[in-house]
């Protein structure tokens, strides 16, 4: 038997490698690792998910649909909120600690071989994300799972996950993010994302900017795969806000699905649901409608931690992991639709590689007068922008000085926000924690949400 310390030891070993934000644009070492491990990347069919926003929520919906159809599933997503084992899920739950450690111990000698070959070539050894990806494939092959839903880490063409070939390639909405690595336009970024579209597969895409859609369409035609786009062949027909989420009617590729209860908030989650349904239809053959009752059962149980998640009440604290301008926009819209807040205290922390100026500008524009006060803070990540620096930037962008507070530590920021919310005579007030996944992860832990 292994214990928590064993998982933490493996995690510490992984963290000793190049960090997650230092991804190497290469696939050769991954292919080499797969080869000497007996090709675990070919042991099961794959639904491969990329895009800028909505990847994890869409992956979780697809996985729920597969499980409702009686299939055993693997799900590989990133980053994690509470514990590294969340990234490698089996049948909807984080891989057991014992399995995580056992498979790592089994594959580590082979990874040492790859590290040695890389060193001999003067290249960096396998990174944190590359090792986790290899571990994920090995865990899924060991189970073995019937199908794996694999979320891209960054981009597509040279992302470590692209060592697997998707039977269905899913591309969620593309917008500007990681522009230093992926390009300055949605067209450039689409070229990277299109790297997961492979011969023998099937492309399912969310509605995209025109330039990005054209890139995806051309790639699909180049490799001769069928393609379906939201807004053309499938999409959300209607939706209404409901207690705990929304009722959504979707016109899929093969069928029409009425009044599905989706327990997540916002138009973007309804669109994610439509993409997930189209991906499931494509996986099962694209010509026969899914069983509506099975689909309803699947969606009713979907969760997406850290996405407009209520962490506590009285006052209500909501965490949302939006970390780019477009993500902030759609989350702010969904927040105001689903919750009747007249005033908000907003707790914000942003990582250095993000466009903090545009994120703050979008927050100011999207929340408007609803956001009464802002508290700028920072997560424990070494990549976090210092809280004081965010406060100065906010002043430069026209945030009122009287509405700004700075707290370096998140627990202090939350304490201040609760005091401000409780001091507000308006009982329809709340608190929003947003700006980075690392900040939301810490908020969940501080407020007793240990599972994701």
C-alpha positions as CSV (number, residue, x, y, z in Angstrom):
1,X,0.0,0.0,0.0
2,X,1.1,3.6,-0.7
3,X,0.1,6.6,1.3
4,X,-0.3,10.4,0.8
5,X,3.4,10.9,1.4
6,X,4.2,8.6,-1.5
7,X,2.0,10.6,-3.9
8,X,3.6,13.8,-2.6
9,X,7.1,12.4,-3.1
10,X,6.3,11.6,-6.8
11,X,4.8,15.1,-7.2
12,X,7.9,16.7,-5.7
13,X,10.0,14.6,-8.1
14,X,7.9,15.9,-11.0
15,X,8.1,19.5,-9.8
16,X,11.9,19.2,-9.8
17,X,11.7,19.1,-13.6
18,X,11.1,22.0,-16.0
19,X,7.8,23.6,-14.7
20,X,4.5,23.5,-16.4
21,X,4.8,26.9,-18.1
22,X,8.1,25.9,-19.7
23,X,6.8,23.4,-22.3
24,X,9.2,22.1,-24.9
25,X,7.9,22.4,-28.5
26,X,8.8,18.8,-29.3
27,X,7.3,15.4,-29.7
28,X,10.2,13.1,-30.5
29,X,11.0,12.3,-26.8
30,X,7.3,11.5,-26.2
31,X,7.3,9.1,-29.2
32,X,10.5,7.5,-27.9
33,X,8.9,7.0,-24.5
34,X,5.8,5.5,-26.0
35,X,7.9,3.2,-28.1
36,X,9.9,1.8,-25.2
37,X,6.8,1.5,-23.0
38,X,5.0,-0.6,-25.6
39,X,2.9,2.1,-27.1
40,X,0.3,2.8,-24.4
41,X,-0.9,5.7,-26.6
42,X,-2.4,3.1,-29.0
43,X,-4.0,1.0,-26.3
44,X,-7.4,2.7,-26.5
45,X,-9.4,5.1,-28.7
46,X,-8.9,8.8,-27.9
47,X,-11.2,11.9,-27.9
48,X,-8.7,14.7,-28.1
49,X,-9.7,18.2,-26.8
50,X,-8.0,21.5,-27.5
51,X,-9.1,25.2,-27.7
52,X,-8.6,28.3,-25.6
53,X,-11.5,28.2,-23.2
54,X,-13.9,25.5,-22.1
55,X,-11.6,22.5,-22.6
56,X,-11.9,21.0,-19.1
57,X,-15.7,21.5,-18.8
58,X,-16.2,20.0,-22.3
59,X,-13.9,17.1,-21.5
60,X,-15.9,16.4,-18.3
61,X,-19.2,16.4,-20.2
62,X,-17.9,14.1,-22.9
63,X,-16.5,11.7,-20.2
64,X,-19.9,11.7,-18.4
65,X,-21.6,10.8,-21.7
66,X,-19.2,7.9,-22.4
67,X,-19.7,6.6,-18.9
68,X,-23.5,6.8,-19.1
69,X,-23.1,4.6,-22.2
70,X,-21.4,1.9,-20.1
71,X,-17.8,2.6,-21.1
72,X,-14.9,2.8,-18.7
73,X,-13.0,6.0,-19.2
74,X,-9.8,7.8,-18.7
75,X,-9.7,11.6,-18.5
76,X,-6.5,13.6,-18.7
77,X,-6.9,17.3,-17.9
78,X,-4.7,20.2,-16.6
79,X,-4.0,21.9,-14.3
80,X,-5.2,20.4,-11.1
81,X,-7.0,22.3,-8.4
82,X,-6.2,20.4,-5.2
83,X,-4.1,17.3,-5.9
84,X,-2.0,16.1,-8.9
85,X,-4.0,12.9,-9.2
86,X,-7.0,14.9,-10.4
87,X,-5.2,15.2,-13.8
88,X,-5.4,11.5,-14.4
89,X,-9.0,10.3,-13.7
90,X,-10.5,6.8,-14.1
91,X,-14.2,6.6,-14.5
92,X,-14.8,10.1,-13.3
93,X,-12.6,10.0,-10.2
94,X,-8.9,10.8,-9.6
95,X,-6.6,7.8,-10.1
96,X,-6.1,6.0,-6.8
97,X,-2.9,7.0,-5.0
98,X,-1.6,3.5,-5.1
99,X,-2.0,3.2,-8.9
100,X,-0.4,6.6,-9.5
101,X,2.7,5.7,-7.5
102,X,2.9,2.1,-8.8
103,X,2.8,3.1,-12.5
104,X,5.3,5.9,-11.9
105,X,7.7,3.4,-10.3
106,X,7.2,1.1,-13.3
107,X,7.8,3.7,-15.9
108,X,10.6,5.7,-14.2
109,X,13.5,3.5,-15.4
110,X,12.3,4.0,-19.0
111,X,12.0,7.7,-18.6
112,X,15.6,7.7,-17.3
113,X,16.6,6.1,-20.6
114,X,14.9,8.9,-22.5
115,X,16.4,11.6,-20.2
116,X,19.9,10.1,-20.8
117,X,19.4,10.2,-24.6
118,X,18.2,13.8,-24.4
119,X,21.2,14.7,-22.3
120,X,23.5,13.1,-24.9
121,X,22.0,15.3,-27.5
122,X,22.3,18.4,-25.5
123,X,18.6,18.7,-24.9
124,X,16.6,19.4,-21.7
125,X,15.4,16.2,-20.0
126,X,11.6,15.4,-20.0
127,X,9.6,18.2,-18.4
128,X,7.0,18.0,-15.7
129,X,4.1,18.1,-18.2
130,X,5.8,15.5,-20.5
131,X,6.3,13.1,-17.6
132,X,2.7,13.5,-16.4
133,X,1.4,13.0,-19.9
134,X,3.4,9.7,-20.3
135,X,2.2,8.7,-16.8
136,X,-1.4,9.3,-17.9
137,X,-1.2,7.2,-21.0
138,X,0.5,4.4,-19.0
139,X,-2.2,4.5,-16.3
140,X,-5.0,4.3,-18.9
141,X,-3.3,1.4,-20.7
142,X,-2.8,-0.4,-17.4
143,X,-6.5,-0.2,-16.4
144,X,-7.3,-0.7,-19.3
145,X,-9.9,1.9,-20.2
146,X,-12.4,1.6,-23.1
147,X,-11.7,5.2,-24.2
148,X,-9.7,8.2,-23.0
149,X,-10.6,11.9,-23.2
150,X,-7.3,13.8,-23.5
151,X,-7.1,17.5,-23.0
152,X,-4.2,19.4,-24.6
153,X,-1.9,21.2,-22.3
154,X,-0.9,24.1,-24.7
155,X,-1.5,24.5,-28.4
156,X,-1.7,21.3,-30.3
157,X,1.0,20.5,-32.9
158,X,3.9,19.9,-30.5
159,X,1.9,19.5,-27.2
160,X,2.9,16.3,-25.4
161,X,-0.6,14.9,-25.6
162,X,-0.4,14.9,-29.4
163,X,1.6,11.6,-29.2
164,X,-2.0,10.2,-29.2
165,X,-4.2,10.2,-32.3
166,X,-7.8,11.3,-31.7
167,X,-10.6,9.3,-33.1
168,X,-12.5,12.5,-32.6
169,X,-10.7,15.9,-32.4
170,X,-12.6,18.5,-30.5
171,X,-11.8,22.2,-30.7
172,X,-13.4,24.5,-28.2
173,X,-13.6,28.3,-28.8
174,X,-10.3,29.8,-29.9
175,X,-9.3,33.3,-28.6
176,X,-6.1,35.1,-27.7
177,X,-4.1,33.5,-25.0
178,X,-0.4,32.4,-24.6
179,X,0.3,34.7,-27.6
180,X,4.0,34.7,-26.8
181,X,4.0,30.9,-27.6
182,X,1.1,30.4,-30.0
183,X,0.9,33.6,-32.1
184,X,-0.7,37.0,-32.0
185,X,-3.9,36.2,-34.0
186,X,-6.7,33.7,-33.7
187,X,-5.6,32.4,-37.2
188,X,-2.1,31.8,-35.9
189,X,-3.4,30.0,-32.8
190,X,-5.8,27.9,-34.9
191,X,-2.8,26.6,-36.9
192,X,-1.4,25.3,-33.6
193,X,-4.8,23.8,-32.4
194,X,-5.3,22.2,-35.8
195,X,-2.3,20.0,-35.1
196,X,-4.5,17.5,-33.3
197,X,-6.6,16.8,-36.4
198,X,-5.3,13.5,-37.7
199,X,-6.1,11.2,-40.7
200,X,-8.8,8.7,-39.8
201,X,-10.4,11.0,-37.3
202,X,-13.4,13.3,-37.1
203,X,-13.3,17.1,-36.4
204,X,-15.9,18.6,-34.1
205,X,-15.5,22.4,-33.6
206,X,-17.2,25.0,-31.5
207,X,-18.2,28.2,-33.3
208,X,-15.0,30.1,-34.1
209,X,-13.7,33.4,-35.4
210,X,-13.9,33.4,-39.2
211,X,-10.1,33.2,-39.7
212,X,-9.7,30.3,-37.2
213,X,-12.6,28.4,-38.7
214,X,-11.0,28.6,-42.1
215,X,-7.8,27.2,-40.8
216,X,-9.6,24.2,-39.1
217,X,-11.7,23.6,-42.2
218,X,-8.6,23.5,-44.5
219,X,-6.8,21.2,-42.1
220,X,-9.8,18.8,-42.0
221,X,-9.9,18.8,-45.8
222,X,-6.1,18.3,-46.1
223,X,-6.2,15.1,-44.0
224,X,-9.6,14.0,-45.4
225,X,-11.6,13.8,-42.2
226,X,-15.3,14.7,-41.8
227,X,-16.0,17.9,-39.9
228,X,-18.9,19.5,-38.1
229,X,-19.0,23.1,-36.8
230,X,-21.3,24.6,-34.1
231,X,-23.6,27.1,-35.7
232,X,-23.6,25.2,-39.0
233,X,-24.3,21.5,-38.5
234,X,-25.2,21.5,-34.8
235,X,-25.7,23.9,-31.9
236,X,-27.8,25.2,-29.0
237,X,-31.4,25.7,-30.1
238,X,-32.6,27.2,-26.9
239,X,-31.8,27.5,-23.2
240,X,-33.5,28.8,-20.1
241,X,-32.1,29.4,-16.6
242,X,-33.1,26.8,-14.1
243,X,-32.4,26.2,-10.4
244,X,-28.8,24.9,-10.2
245,X,-28.1,25.5,-13.9
246,X,-30.0,25.6,-17.1
247,X,-32.3,23.6,-19.4
248,X,-30.8,23.3,-22.8
249,X,-32.2,22.0,-26.1
250,X,-29.5,21.0,-28.6
251,X,-29.7,20.1,-32.3
252,X,-26.9,17.6,-32.6
253,X,-25.3,16.0,-35.7
254,X,-27.7,13.1,-35.7
255,X,-30.5,14.0,-33.3
256,X,-32.3,16.7,-31.4
257,X,-32.2,16.7,-27.6
258,X,-34.8,18.6,-25.7
259,X,-34.6,20.2,-22.2
260,X,-31.4,18.6,-21.0
261,X,-30.6,19.7,-17.5
262,X,-27.0,21.1,-17.5
263,X,-26.0,21.9,-13.9
264,X,-23.5,24.6,-14.9
265,X,-24.1,28.3,-15.5
266,X,-23.9,30.5,-18.6
267,X,-24.4,30.4,-22.4
268,X,-20.8,29.2,-22.8
269,X,-21.6,26.0,-20.8
270,X,-24.6,25.4,-23.0
271,X,-22.4,25.7,-26.0
272,X,-19.8,23.4,-24.4
273,X,-22.7,20.9,-23.9
274,X,-23.6,21.1,-27.6
275,X,-19.9,20.5,-28.6
276,X,-19.8,17.5,-26.2
277,X,-22.9,16.0,-27.6
278,X,-21.6,16.3,-31.2
279,X,-18.3,14.7,-30.1
280,X,-20.2,11.8,-28.5
281,X,-22.3,11.4,-31.7
282,X,-19.1,11.4,-33.8
283,X,-17.5,8.8,-31.5
284,X,-20.5,6.5,-31.7
285,X,-20.8,6.8,-35.5
286,X,-22.3,10.3,-36.2
287,X,-25.4,8.8,-38.0
288,X,-27.6,7.5,-35.1
289,X,-29.0,9.8,-32.4
290,X,-27.9,9.3,-28.9
291,X,-30.4,7.9,-26.4
292,X,-31.9,11.1,-24.8
293,X,-32.5,9.5,-21.4
294,X,-28.9,8.3,-21.3
295,X,-27.7,11.7,-22.2
296,X,-29.9,13.3,-19.6
297,X,-28.5,11.0,-17.0
298,X,-25.0,11.9,-18.0
299,X,-25.4,15.6,-18.0
300,X,-27.3,15.7,-14.7
301,X,-24.2,14.5,-12.9
302,X,-21.7,16.8,-14.6
303,X,-19.6,19.0,-12.4
304,X,-16.9,21.5,-13.3
305,X,-15.0,22.6,-10.1
306,X,-13.8,26.2,-10.2
307,X,-16.1,27.3,-12.9
308,X,-18.6,29.7,-11.3
309,X,-18.6,27.4,-8.3
310,X,-20.3,28.4,-5.1
311,X,-17.7,27.9,-2.3
312,X,-19.9,29.2,0.6
313,X,-23.0,31.1,1.4
314,X,-23.8,34.1,3.6
315,X,-22.1,35.9,2.0
316,X,-22.0,33.9,-1.2
317,X,-18.5,33.3,-2.5
318,X,-18.1,32.2,-6.1
319,X,-14.9,31.0,-7.7
320,X,-14.2,31.2,-11.4
321,X,-11.0,30.1,-13.0
322,X,-11.3,32.5,-16.0
323,X,-7.7,33.6,-16.8
324,X,-7.8,35.4,-20.1
325,X,-10.0,38.3,-21.4
326,X,-12.5,36.2,-23.3
327,X,-12.9,33.8,-20.4
328,X,-13.5,36.8,-18.1
329,X,-16.1,38.2,-20.5
330,X,-18.2,35.0,-20.7
331,X,-18.0,34.3,-17.0
332,X,-19.0,37.8,-16.1
333,X,-22.0,37.5,-18.4
334,X,-23.0,34.1,-16.9
335,X,-22.5,35.3,-13.4
336,X,-24.9,38.2,-13.9
337,X,-27.4,35.9,-15.6
338,X,-27.4,33.1,-13.0
339,X,-27.0,35.1,-9.8
340,X,-29.0,38.2,-8.8
341,X,-26.1,40.1,-7.2
342,X,-26.6,43.9,-7.1
343,X,-23.1,44.4,-5.7
344,X,-19.9,42.3,-5.8
345,X,-16.6,42.4,-4.1
346,X,-14.1,41.0,-6.6
347,X,-10.9,39.3,-5.5
348,X,-8.4,39.1,-8.3
349,X,-5.0,37.4,-8.8
350,X,-3.3,37.0,-12.2
351,X,-0.2,35.1,-13.4
352,X,2.7,36.9,-15.0
353,X,2.4,35.2,-18.4
354,X,-1.2,36.5,-18.8
355,X,-2.3,39.8,-20.3
356,X,-3.2,41.4,-16.9
357,X,-4.0,44.8,-18.5
358,X,-6.7,43.3,-20.8
359,X,-8.0,41.0,-18.1
360,X,-8.5,44.0,-15.7
361,X,-10.0,46.1,-18.5
362,X,-12.5,43.3,-19.3
363,X,-13.4,42.9,-15.6
364,X,-14.1,46.6,-15.4
365,X,-16.1,46.7,-18.6
366,X,-18.0,43.4,-18.0
367,X,-19.0,43.9,-14.4
368,X,-19.5,47.6,-14.5
369,X,-21.3,49.1,-11.5
370,X,-22.1,45.6,-10.1
371,X,-18.4,45.4,-8.9
372,X,-18.5,47.7,-6.0
373,X,-14.9,47.0,-4.7
374,X,-11.8,45.1,-5.8
375,X,-9.2,43.3,-3.8
376,X,-6.0,42.6,-5.6
377,X,-4.0,39.7,-4.3
378,X,-1.7,36.9,-5.4
379,X,-1.6,33.1,-5.2
380,X,1.4,31.2,-3.8
381,X,2.6,30.5,-7.4
382,X,6.0,32.0,-8.1
383,X,4.5,33.1,-11.4
384,X,1.9,35.4,-9.6
385,X,2.0,39.1,-10.3
386,X,2.6,40.9,-7.0
387,X,-0.7,42.2,-5.5
388,X,0.6,45.8,-5.3
389,X,1.6,45.7,-8.9
390,X,-2.0,44.7,-9.9
391,X,-3.3,47.5,-7.7
392,X,-1.1,50.0,-9.5
393,X,-2.2,48.7,-12.9
394,X,-5.9,49.0,-11.9
395,X,-5.4,52.6,-10.9
396,X,-3.7,53.3,-14.3
397,X,-6.8,51.8,-15.9
398,X,-9.2,54.0,-14.1
399,X,-10.4,51.9,-11.2
400,X,-11.4,54.3,-8.5
401,X,-8.8,54.4,-5.7
402,X,-11.5,54.4,-3.1
403,X,-12.7,51.0,-4.5
404,X,-9.3,49.2,-4.4
405,X,-7.7,47.2,-1.6
406,X,-4.5,45.2,-1.8
407,X,-3.7,42.1,0.2
408,X,-0.7,39.9,-0.5
409,X,-2.1,36.8,1.0
410,X,-5.3,35.2,-0.2
411,X,-6.6,34.4,3.3
412,X,-6.3,38.1,4.2
413,X,-8.0,39.1,0.9
414,X,-10.9,36.7,1.6
415,X,-11.3,38.0,5.1
416,X,-11.4,41.6,3.9
417,X,-13.9,40.7,1.2
418,X,-16.2,38.9,3.6
419,X,-16.1,41.9,6.0
420,X,-16.9,44.3,3.1
421,X,-19.8,42.1,1.8
422,X,-21.2,41.7,5.3
423,X,-20.9,45.4,5.9
424,X,-22.9,46.1,2.8
425,X,-26.5,46.9,3.7
426,X,-27.6,45.4,0.3
427,X,-28.4,41.7,1.1
428,X,-28.0,40.8,-2.6
429,X,-24.2,41.2,-2.5
430,X,-21.6,38.5,-3.1
431,X,-17.9,37.8,-3.6
432,X,-16.2,36.7,-6.8
433,X,-12.7,35.1,-6.8
434,X,-11.1,35.1,-10.3
435,X,-8.1,35.8,-12.5
436,X,-6.1,32.6,-12.3
437,X,-6.6,28.9,-11.8
438,X,-3.9,28.9,-9.0
439,X,-5.9,31.5,-7.1
440,X,-9.1,29.6,-7.4
441,X,-7.4,26.4,-6.3
442,X,-6.1,28.0,-3.2
443,X,-9.5,29.6,-2.5
444,X,-11.2,26.2,-2.7
445,X,-8.8,24.7,-0.2
446,X,-9.1,27.7,2.2
447,X,-12.9,27.3,2.1
448,X,-12.9,23.6,2.6
449,X,-13.4,22.3,-0.9
450,X,-10.9,19.4,-0.9
451,X,-12.3,17.5,-3.9
452,X,-12.4,18.5,-7.6
